Amino acid sequence: MAEQLPYSEKVMDHFTNPRNVGEIPDANGIGTVGNVICGDVMKMYLKIENNIIVDVKFKTFGCGAALATSSMVTEMVKGKTIDEALMISNKTVAEALGGLPPIKMHCSVLAEQALRSALKDYYIKQGRPVPFNDQGHSHEDEKCL
Ligand code: FES
């Protein structure tokens, strides 16, 4: 029998009851990212007005940790400015979930990248230069397995 990973209560909560699942038909920033190793895919929809993320939804085809981190990141960015959203890294998402097992930290990278990819799409659609590095923060210690 497979050994159960030590997930926090918050991870289990967001996994079993994910927030903000779905699509935004009139989203003005959409980002899709995938992990080539595990094949998991995350799509994020943003509705941005006056520099504020007024709505956010996501669809994730992936593992429980990917689902929980997508759900958590949507809660963290809703109502925030773009600059505040850009401060969020995969580590802050994992911390907000009470931590992730080291073997699952790479799953949280998908949440950060989906967010940045959707923000990048927003700037491109606005015809404005993208004022940040869309590769996100450093993930050297979170190699995909
Ligand atoms: Fe692929 Fe978690 S195993 S994102």
Backbone and ligand atoms as CSV (ligand in chain L), in Angstrom:
chain,resi,resn,atom,element,x,y,z
A,1,MET,N,N,0.840,-1.198,0.000
A,1,MET,CA,C,0.000,0.000,0.000
A,1,MET,C,C,0.880,1.255,0.000
A,2,ALA,N,N,0.498,2.250,-0.759
A,2,ALA,CA,C,1.291,3.474,-0.836
A,2,ALA,C,C,1.254,4.217,0.495
A,3,GLU,N,N,2.399,4.791,0.846
A,3,GLU,CA,C,2.468,5.530,2.103
A,3,GLU,C,C,1.784,6.887,1.916
A,4,GLN,N,N,1.009,7.295,2.899
A,4,GLN,CA,C,0.310,8.577,2.765
A,4,GLN,C,C,1.240,9.730,3.127
A,5,LEU,N,N,1.248,10.778,2.284
A,5,LEU,CA,C,2.109,11.927,2.545
A,5,LEU,C,C,1.500,12.760,3.663
A,6,PRO,N,N,2.360,13.412,4.464
A,6,PRO,CA,C,1.856,14.182,5.615
A,6,PRO,C,C,1.339,15.556,5.195
A,7,TYR,N,N,0.154,15.627,4.676
A,7,TYR,CA,C,-0.441,16.905,4.275
A,7,TYR,C,C,-1.057,17.604,5.479
A,8,SER,N,N,-0.957,18.944,5.472
A,8,SER,CA,C,-1.559,19.734,6.547
A,8,SER,C,C,-3.081,19.742,6.392
A,9,GLU,N,N,-3.748,20.151,7.462
A,9,GLU,CA,C,-5.214,20.242,7.399
A,9,GLU,C,C,-5.657,21.224,6.335
A,10,LYS,N,N,-4.902,22.331,6.204
A,10,LYS,CA,C,-5.275,23.348,5.208
A,10,LYS,C,C,-5.151,22.799,3.790
A,11,VAL,N,N,-4.105,22.022,3.535
A,11,VAL,CA,C,-3.963,21.410,2.215
A,11,VAL,C,C,-5.165,20.508,1.951
A,12,MET,N,N,-5.517,19.690,2.929
A,12,MET,CA,C,-6.647,18.771,2.756
A,12,MET,C,C,-7.943,19.551,2.540
A,13,ASP,N,N,-8.080,20.665,3.250
A,13,ASP,CA,C,-9.283,21.489,3.118
A,13,ASP,C,C,-9.387,22.049,1.692
A,14,HIS,N,N,-8.289,22.627,1.201
A,14,HIS,CA,C,-8.333,23.227,-0.149
A,14,HIS,C,C,-8.420,22.152,-1.235
A,15,PHE,N,N,-7.884,20.971,-0.932
A,15,PHE,CA,C,-7.964,19.871,-1.891
A,15,PHE,C,C,-9.405,19.354,-1.993
A,16,THR,N,N,-10.050,19.185,-0.852
A,16,THR,CA,C,-11.406,18.615,-0.879
A,16,THR,C,C,-12.466,19.679,-1.184
A,17,ASN,N,N,-12.137,20.957,-0.907
A,17,ASN,CA,C,-13.108,22.027,-1.128
A,17,ASN,C,C,-12.414,23.217,-1.789
A,18,PRO,N,N,-11.941,23.021,-3.030
A,18,PRO,CA,C,-11.170,24.099,-3.674
A,18,PRO,C,C,-12.012,25.353,-3.928
A,19,ARG,N,N,-11.408,26.513,-3.678
A,19,ARG,CA,C,-12.079,27.801,-3.882
A,19,ARG,C,C,-11.830,28.290,-5.306
A,20,ASN,N,N,-12.793,29.048,-5.830
A,20,ASN,CA,C,-12.626,29.769,-7.104
A,20,ASN,C,C,-12.320,28.874,-8.299
A,21,VAL,N,N,-12.950,27.711,-8.327
A,21,VAL,CA,C,-12.777,26.828,-9.490
A,21,VAL,C,C,-13.688,27.310,-10.617
A,22,GLY,N,N,-13.184,27.310,-11.826
A,22,GLY,CA,C,-14.022,27.656,-12.977
A,22,GLY,C,C,-13.319,28.584,-13.933
A,23,GLU,N,N,-14.129,29.267,-14.734
A,23,GLU,CA,C,-13.593,30.179,-15.746
A,23,GLU,C,C,-14.227,31.547,-15.560
A,24,ILE,N,N,-13.571,32.582,-16.073
A,24,ILE,CA,C,-14.168,33.927,-16.118
A,24,ILE,C,C,-14.332,34.254,-17.600
A,25,PRO,N,N,-15.576,34.316,-18.098
A,25,PRO,CA,C,-15.776,34.514,-19.541
A,25,PRO,C,C,-15.125,35.793,-20.055
A,26,ASP,N,N,-15.142,36.868,-19.270
A,26,ASP,CA,C,-14.553,38.123,-19.756
A,26,ASP,C,C,-13.234,38.433,-19.037
A,27,ALA,N,N,-12.492,37.380,-18.739
A,27,ALA,CA,C,-11.176,37.571,-18.113
A,27,ALA,C,C,-10.289,38.409,-19.026
A,28,ASN,N,N,-9.472,39.283,-18.433
A,28,ASN,CA,C,-8.541,40.052,-19.275
A,28,ASN,C,C,-7.089,39.647,-19.041
A,29,GLY,N,N,-6.903,38.527,-18.326
A,29,GLY,CA,C,-5.573,37.925,-18.200
A,29,GLY,C,C,-5.747,36.424,-18.009
A,30,ILE,N,N,-5.174,35.632,-18.910
A,30,ILE,CA,C,-5.323,34.176,-18.817
A,30,ILE,C,C,-3.945,33.546,-18.959
A,31,GLY,N,N,-3.625,32.652,-18.053
A,31,GLY,CA,C,-2.330,31.987,-18.121
A,31,GLY,C,C,-2.480,30.490,-17.986
A,32,THR,N,N,-1.768,29.763,-18.833
A,32,THR,CA,C,-1.771,28.295,-18.746
A,32,THR,C,C,-0.332,27.833,-18.602
A,33,VAL,N,N,-0.098,27.002,-17.609
A,33,VAL,CA,C,1.247,26.457,-17.442
A,33,VAL,C,C,1.145,24.960,-17.184
A,34,GLY,N,N,2.216,24.267,-17.493
A,34,GLY,CA,C,2.223,22.827,-17.275
A,34,GLY,C,C,3.575,22.372,-16.772
A,35,ASN,N,N,3.564,21.225,-16.145
A,35,ASN,CA,C,4.813,20.613,-15.705
A,35,ASN,C,C,5.088,19.449,-16.654
A,36,VAL,N,N,6.171,19.571,-17.412
A,36,VAL,CA,C,6.422,18.569,-18.444
A,36,VAL,C,C,6.724,17.195,-17.861
A,37,ILE,N,N,7.124,17.158,-16.609
A,37,ILE,CA,C,7.488,15.864,-16.034
A,37,ILE,C,C,6.258,15.078,-15.570
A,38,CYS,N,N,5.410,15.731,-14.781
A,38,CYS,CA,C,4.236,14.994,-14.287
A,38,CYS,C,C,3.036,15.160,-15.208
A,39,GLY,N,N,3.070,16.166,-16.085
A,39,GLY,CA,C,1.957,16.353,-17.022
A,39,GLY,C,C,0.823,17.182,-16.471
A,40,ASP,N,N,0.968,17.685,-15.243
A,40,ASP,CA,C,-0.124,18.474,-14.649
A,40,ASP,C,C,-0.221,19.852,-15.317
A,41,VAL,N,N,-1.443,20.346,-15.420
A,41,VAL,CA,C,-1.697,21.613,-16.111
A,41,VAL,C,C,-2.585,22.503,-15.250
A,42,MET,N,N,-2.252,23.800,-15.225
A,42,MET,CA,C,-3.038,24.762,-14.459
A,42,MET,C,C,-3.368,25.956,-15.360
A,43,LYS,N,N,-4.628,26.354,-15.319
A,43,LYS,CA,C,-5.053,27.515,-16.103
A,43,LYS,C,C,-5.669,28.523,-15.146
A,44,MET,N,N,-5.215,29.768,-15.243
A,44,MET,CA,C,-5.726,30.803,-14.338
A,44,MET,C,C,-6.345,31.951,-15.122
A,45,TYR,N,N,-7.491,32.426,-14.632
A,45,TYR,CA,C,-8.229,33.522,-15.258
A,45,TYR,C,C,-8.247,34.700,-14.293
A,46,LEU,N,N,-7.886,35.879,-14.786
A,46,LEU,CA,C,-7.914,37.084,-13.947
A,46,LEU,C,C,-8.819,38.130,-14.565
A,47,LYS,N,N,-9.542,38.815,-13.704
A,47,LYS,CA,C,-10.302,39.997,-14.137
A,47,LYS,C,C,-9.689,41.159,-13.369
A,48,ILE,N,N,-9.035,42.060,-14.110
A,48,ILE,CA,C,-8.302,43.160,-13.482
A,48,ILE,C,C,-8.960,44.483,-13.859
A,49,GLU,N,N,-9.232,45.274,-12.842
A,49,GLU,CA,C,-9.805,46.608,-13.078
A,49,GLU,C,C,-9.019,47.615,-12.252
A,50,ASN,N,N,-8.580,48.696,-12.871
A,50,ASN,CA,C,-7.818,49.740,-12.168
A,50,ASN,C,C,-6.673,49.150,-11.341
A,51,ASN,N,N,-5.973,48.203,-11.949
A,51,ASN,CA,C,-4.795,47.627,-11.301
A,51,ASN,C,C,-5.120,46.661,-10.148
A,52,ILE,N,N,-6.399,46.380,-9.935
A,52,ILE,CA,C,-6.802,45.476,-8.837
A,52,ILE,C,C,-7.361,44.176,-9.436
A,53,ILE,N,N,-6.974,43.073,-8.855
A,53,ILE,CA,C,-7.516,41.779,-9.290
A,53,ILE,C,C,-8.890,41.619,-8.626
A,54,VAL,N,N,-9.931,41.892,-9.390
A,54,VAL,CA,C,-11.277,41.887,-8.803
A,54,VAL,C,C,-11.888,40.490,-8.827
A,55,ASP,N,N,-11.401,39.631,-9.718
A,55,ASP,CA,C,-11.903,38.260,-9.722
A,55,ASP,C,C,-10.821,37.333,-10.254
A,56,VAL,N,N,-10.861,36.102,-9.786
A,56,VAL,CA,C,-9.863,35.119,-10.211
A,56,VAL,C,C,-10.490,33.734,-10.122
A,57,LYS,N,N,-10.232,32.940,-11.136
A,57,LYS,CA,C,-10.707,31.554,-11.128
A,57,LYS,C,C,-9.624,30.673,-11.746
A,58,PHE,N,N,-9.730,29.385,-11.484
A,58,PHE,CA,C,-8.721,28.486,-12.043
A,58,PHE,C,C,-9.315,27.136,-12.377
A,59,LYS,N,N,-8.570,26.444,-13.242
A,59,LYS,CA,C,-8.864,25.043,-13.540
A,59,LYS,C,C,-7.533,24.319,-13.468
A,60,THR,N,N,-7.485,23.260,-12.708
A,60,THR,CA,C,-6.247,22.510,-12.590
A,60,THR,C,C,-6.504,21.045,-12.871
A,61,PHE,N,N,-5.708,20.511,-13.770
A,61,PHE,CA,C,-5.724,19.078,-14.019
A,61,PHE,C,C,-4.430,18.572,-13.414
A,62,GLY,N,N,-4.522,18.097,-12.199
A,62,GLY,CA,C,-3.272,17.710,-11.573
A,62,GLY,C,C,-3.450,17.064,-10.221
A,63,CYS,N,N,-2.350,16.973,-9.509
A,63,CYS,CA,C,-2.331,16.273,-8.229
A,63,CYS,C,C,-3.002,17.120,-7.143
A,64,GLY,N,N,-3.173,16.512,-5.983
A,64,GLY,CA,C,-3.830,17.195,-4.870
A,64,GLY,C,C,-3.100,18.445,-4.429
A,65,ALA,N,N,-1.772,18.401,-4.417
A,65,ALA,CA,C,-0.998,19.571,-3.990
A,65,ALA,C,C,-1.134,20.699,-5.017
A,66,ALA,N,N,-1.207,20.352,-6.299
A,66,ALA,CA,C,-1.391,21.370,-7.344
A,66,ALA,C,C,-2.766,22.019,-7.192
A,67,LEU,N,N,-3.762,21.203,-6.903
A,67,LEU,CA,C,-5.119,21.722,-6.722
A,67,LEU,C,C,-5.180,22.640,-5.494
A,68,ALA,N,N,-4.600,22.195,-4.397
A,68,ALA,CA,C,-4.632,22.987,-3.155
A,68,ALA,C,C,-3.868,24.298,-3.324
A,69,THR,N,N,-2.726,24.267,-4.012
A,69,THR,CA,C,-1.959,25.509,-4.169
A,69,THR,C,C,-2.665,26.464,-5.126
A,70,SER,N,N,-3.333,25.930,-6.162
A,70,SER,CA,C,-4.083,26.830,-7.061
A,70,SER,C,C,-5.207,27.501,-6.294
A,71,SER,N,N,-5.916,26.709,-5.502
A,71,SER,CA,C,-7.030,27.248,-4.725
A,71,SER,C,C,-6.528,28.341,-3.772
A,72,MET,N,N,-5.435,28.058,-3.078
A,72,MET,CA,C,-4.893,29.025,-2.110
A,72,MET,C,C,-4.417,30.296,-2.803
A,73,VAL,N,N,-3.749,30.172,-3.935
A,73,VAL,CA,C,-3.223,31.373,-4.590
A,73,VAL,C,C,-4.376,32.272,-5.058
A,74,THR,N,N,-5.487,31.679,-5.462
A,74,THR,CA,C,-6.618,32.524,-5.883
A,74,THR,C,C,-7.155,33.317,-4.687
A,75,GLU,N,N,-7.178,32.675,-3.520
A,75,GLU,CA,C,-7.650,33.396,-2.329
A,75,GLU,C,C,-6.674,34.515,-1.954
A,76,MET,N,N,-5.394,34.260,-2.171
A,76,MET,CA,C,-4.375,35.243,-1.777
A,76,MET,C,C,-4.372,36.469,-2.684
A,77,VAL,N,N,-4.734,36.307,-3.955
A,77,VAL,CA,C,-4.619,37.452,-4.880
A,77,VAL,C,C,-5.914,38.243,-5.047
A,78,LYS,N,N,-7.036,37.651,-4.673
A,78,LYS,CA,C,-8.311,38.343,-4.900
A,78,LYS,C,C,-8.347,39.655,-4.112
A,79,GLY,N,N,-8.633,40.752,-4.813
A,79,GLY,CA,C,-8.703,42.065,-4.159
A,79,GLY,C,C,-7.359,42.753,-4.031
A,80,LYS,N,N,-6.303,42.089,-4.482
A,80,LYS,CA,C,-4.958,42.665,-4.362
A,80,LYS,C,C,-4.590,43.443,-5.629
A,81,THR,N,N,-3.605,44.330,-5.483
A,81,THR,CA,C,-3.074,45.016,-6.659
A,81,THR,C,C,-2.141,44.050,-7.402
A,82,ILE,N,N,-1.820,44.417,-8.630
A,82,ILE,CA,C,-0.889,43.584,-9.407
A,82,ILE,C,C,0.455,43.487,-8.683
A,83,ASP,N,N,0.932,44.605,-8.166
A,83,ASP,CA,C,2.225,44.595,-7.467
A,83,ASP,C,C,2.198,43.676,-6.249
A,84,GLU,N,N,1.094,43.702,-5.521
A,84,GLU,CA,C,0.985,42.813,-4.349
A,84,GLU,C,C,0.960,41.354,-4.793
A,85,ALA,N,N,0.269,41.088,-5.889
A,85,ALA,CA,C,0.197,39.708,-6.391
A,85,ALA,C,C,1.574,39.211,-6.820
A,86,LEU,N,N,2.386,40.129,-7.355
A,86,LEU,CA,C,3.720,39.732,-7.817
A,86,LEU,C,C,4.673,39.413,-6.665
A,87,MET,N,N,4.302,39.829,-5.456
A,87,MET,CA,C,5.134,39.507,-4.287
A,87,MET,C,C,4.947,38.039,-3.876
A,88,ILE,N,N,3.889,37.424,-4.375
A,88,ILE,CA,C,3.579,36.053,-3.956
A,88,ILE,C,C,4.480,35.066,-4.694
A,89,SER,N,N,5.111,34.208,-3.943
A,89,SER,CA,C,5.960,33.176,-4.541
A,89,SER,C,C,5.360,31.817,-4.198
A,90,ASN,N,N,5.891,30.792,-4.812
A,90,ASN,CA,C,5.383,29.462,-4.497
A,90,ASN,C,C,5.604,29.140,-3.020
A,91,LYS,N,N,6.669,29.710,-2.451
A,91,LYS,CA,C,6.949,29.439,-1.028
A,91,LYS,C,C,5.888,30.078,-0.140
A,92,THR,N,N,5.474,31.306,-0.475
A,92,THR,CA,C,4.462,31.944,0.380
A,92,THR,C,C,3.131,31.207,0.261
A,93,VAL,N,N,2.853,30.655,-0.914
A,93,VAL,CA,C,1.614,29.872,-1.078
A,93,VAL,C,C,1.702,28.600,-0.218
A,94,ALA,N,N,2.839,27.930,-0.305
A,94,ALA,CA,C,3.009,26.700,0.482
A,94,ALA,C,C,2.937,27.004,1.977
A,95,GLU,N,N,3.537,28.128,2.387
A,95,GLU,CA,C,3.483,28.497,3.813
A,95,GLU,C,C,2.045,28.766,4.249
A,96,ALA,N,N,1.286,29.443,3.396
A,96,ALA,CA,C,-0.111,29.746,3.731
A,96,ALA,C,C,-0.934,28.472,3.885
A,97,LEU,N,N,-0.454,27.409,3.258
A,97,LEU,CA,C,-1.161,26.123,3.370
A,97,LEU,C,C,-0.651,25.297,4.549
A,98,GLY,N,N,0.223,25.888,5.348
A,98,GLY,CA,C,0.774,25.137,6.476
A,98,GLY,C,C,1.893,24.213,6.043
A,99,GLY,N,N,2.461,24.473,4.877
A,99,GLY,CA,C,3.597,23.682,4.388
A,99,GLY,C,C,3.159,22.555,3.474
A,100,LEU,N,N,4.133,22.104,2.670
A,100,LEU,CA,C,3.910,20.960,1.787
A,100,LEU,C,C,5.048,19.972,2.020
A,101,PRO,N,N,4.815,18.696,1.831
A,101,PRO,CA,C,5.931,17.749,1.924
A,101,PRO,C,C,6.976,18.137,0.874
A,102,PRO,N,N,8.280,18.042,1.187
A,102,PRO,CA,C,9.321,18.471,0.244
A,102,PRO,C,C,9.130,17.883,-1.152
A,103,ILE,N,N,8.693,16.663,-1.235
A,103,ILE,CA,C,8.531,16.001,-2.532
A,103,ILE,C,C,7.421,16.647,-3.367
A,104,LYS,N,N,6.558,17.443,-2.710
A,104,LYS,CA,C,5.453,18.095,-3.419
A,104,LYS,C,C,5.652,19.605,-3.570
A,105,MET,N,N,6.802,20.130,-3.156
A,105,MET,CA,C,7.018,21.579,-3.276
A,105,MET,C,C,6.960,22.033,-4.733
A,106,HIS,N,N,7.412,21.191,-5.639
A,106,HIS,CA,C,7.422,21.609,-7.050
A,106,HIS,C,C,6.008,21.888,-7.556
A,107,CYS,N,N,5.015,21.271,-6.942
A,107,CYS,CA,C,3.626,21.481,-7.388
A,107,CYS,C,C,3.206,22.932,-7.157
A,108,SER,N,N,3.752,23.552,-6.098
A,108,SER,CA,C,3.389,24.936,-5.791
A,108,SER,C,C,3.986,25.901,-6.814
A,109,VAL,N,N,5.038,25.473,-7.503
A,109,VAL,CA,C,5.658,26.319,-8.532
A,109,VAL,C,C,4.650,26.595,-9.650
A,110,LEU,N,N,3.842,25.596,-9.936
A,110,LEU,CA,C,2.821,25.739,-10.978
A,110,LEU,C,C,1.860,26.886,-10.638
A,111,ALA,N,N,1.498,27.013,-9.366
A,111,ALA,CA,C,0.556,28.072,-8.956
A,111,ALA,C,C,1.181,29.451,-9.175
A,112,GLU,N,N,2.440,29.613,-8.795
A,112,GLU,CA,C,3.105,30.903,-8.987
A,112,GLU,C,C,3.241,31.206,-10.479
A,113,GLN,N,N,3.617,30.207,-11.252
A,113,GLN,CA,C,3.817,30.439,-12.683
A,113,GLN,C,C,2.499,30.734,-13.397
A,114,ALA,N,N,1.431,30.085,-12.989
A,114,ALA,CA,C,0.121,30.338,-13.620
A,114,ALA,C,C,-0.302,31.778,-13.353
A,115,LEU,N,N,-0.078,32.239,-12.128
A,115,LEU,CA,C,-0.410,33.618,-11.771
A,115,LEU,C,C,0.392,34.599,-12.614
A,116,ARG,N,N,1.689,34.397,-12.690
A,116,ARG,CA,C,2.548,35.323,-13.447
A,116,ARG,C,C,2.248,35.263,-14.940
A,117,SER,N,N,1.921,34.093,-15.414
A,117,SER,CA,C,1.585,33.951,-16.826
A,117,SER,C,C,0.288,34.709,-17.141
A,118,ALA,N,N,-0.692,34.648,-16.244
A,118,ALA,CA,C,-1.956,35.372,-16.451
A,118,ALA,C,C,-1.722,36.879,-16.364
A,119,LEU,N,N,-0.851,37.320,-15.459
A,119,LEU,CA,C,-0.534,38.753,-15.351
A,119,LEU,C,C,0.211,39.233,-16.598
A,120,LYS,N,N,1.104,38.397,-17.089
A,120,LYS,CA,C,1.838,38.741,-18.312
A,120,LYS,C,C,0.854,38.908,-19.469
A,121,ASP,N,N,-0.093,37.970,-19.573
A,121,ASP,CA,C,-1.108,38.037,-20.628
A,121,ASP,C,C,-1.905,39.332,-20.525
A,122,TYR,N,N,-2.188,39.751,-19.295
A,122,TYR,CA,C,-2.919,41.002,-19.082
A,122,TYR,C,C,-2.132,42.179,-19.673
A,123,TYR,N,N,-0.845,42.254,-19.360
A,123,TYR,CA,C,-0.027,43.365,-19.880
A,123,TYR,C,C,0.029,43.338,-21.409
A,124,ILE,N,N,0.178,42.135,-21.957
A,124,ILE,CA,C,0.267,42.012,-23.428
A,124,ILE,C,C,-1.047,42.465,-24.065
A,125,LYS,N,N,-2.160,42.027,-23.482
A,125,LYS,CA,C,-3.467,42.426,-24.038
A,125,LYS,C,C,-3.694,43.937,-23.946
A,126,GLN,N,N,-3.086,44.555,-22.935
A,126,GLN,CA,C,-3.203,46.003,-22.774
A,126,GLN,C,C,-2.243,46.761,-23.704
A,127,GLY,N,N,-1.358,45.998,-24.357
A,127,GLY,CA,C,-0.362,46.622,-25.211
A,127,GLY,C,C,0.706,47.335,-24.408
A,128,ARG,N,N,0.915,46.858,-23.173
A,128,ARG,CA,C,1.927,47.477,-22.307
A,128,ARG,C,C,3.105,46.524,-22.136
A,129,PRO,N,N,4.304,47.053,-21.922
A,129,PRO,CA,C,5.450,46.169,-21.680
A,129,PRO,C,C,5.277,45.411,-20.362
A,130,VAL,N,N,5.740,44.177,-20.345
A,130,VAL,CA,C,5.611,43.357,-19.132
A,130,VAL,C,C,6.707,43.772,-18.153
A,131,PRO,N,N,6.330,44.344,-16.986
A,131,PRO,CA,C,7.351,44.919,-16.104
A,131,PRO,C,C,7.948,43.933,-15.096
A,132,PHE,N,N,7.926,42.644,-15.409
A,132,PHE,CA,C,8.507,41.679,-14.456
A,132,PHE,C,C,8.987,40.464,-15.232
A,133,ASN,N,N,9.766,39.671,-14.553
A,133,ASN,CA,C,10.305,38.446,-15.114
A,133,ASN,C,C,9.256,37.352,-14.962
A,134,ASP,N,N,8.742,36.841,-16.073
A,134,ASP,CA,C,7.647,35.874,-15.957
A,134,ASP,C,C,8.125,34.489,-15.556
A,135,GLN,N,N,9.414,34.340,-15.391
A,135,GLN,CA,C,9.911,33.047,-14.898
A,135,GLN,C,C,9.662,32.901,-13.402
A,136,GLY,N,N,9.350,34.002,-12.749
A,136,GLY,CA,C,9.048,33.913,-11.323
A,136,GLY,C,C,10.290,33.892,-10.467
A,137,HIS,N,N,10.102,33.472,-9.224
A,137,HIS,CA,C,11.197,33.452,-8.268
A,137,HIS,C,C,12.080,32.234,-8.537
A,138,SER,N,N,13.146,32.136,-7.795
A,138,SER,CA,C,14.083,31.037,-8.019
A,138,SER,C,C,13.525,29.722,-7.474
A,139,HIS,N,N,13.589,28.693,-8.287
A,139,HIS,CA,C,13.040,27.402,-7.858
A,139,HIS,C,C,14.128,26.335,-7.850
A,140,GLU,N,N,15.374,26.797,-7.709
A,140,GLU,CA,C,16.480,25.849,-7.840
A,140,GLU,C,C,16.373,24.674,-6.888
A,141,ASP,N,N,15.820,24.947,-5.711
A,141,ASP,CA,C,15.765,23.857,-4.715
A,141,ASP,C,C,14.481,23.041,-4.819
A,142,GLU,N,N,13.709,23.272,-5.868
A,142,GLU,CA,C,12.452,22.537,-5.992
A,142,GLU,C,C,12.374,21.834,-7.334
A,143,LYS,N,N,13.314,20.993,-7.542
A,143,LYS,CA,C,13.348,20.269,-8.805
A,143,LYS,C,C,12.127,19.368,-8.958
A,144,CYS,N,N,11.638,19.266,-10.161
A,144,CYS,CA,C,10.514,18.361,-10.400
A,144,CYS,C,C,10.992,16.933,-10.284
A,145,LEU,N,N,10.144,16.102,-9.784
A,145,LEU,CA,C,10.521,14.693,-9.614
A,145,LEU,C,C,9.816,13.838,-10.643
L,1,FES,FE1,FE,2.486,17.426,-10.877
L,1,FES,FE2,FE,2.016,17.874,-8.373
L,1,FES,S1,S,2.720,16.038,-9.228
L,1,FES,S2,S,2.022,19.304,-9.988
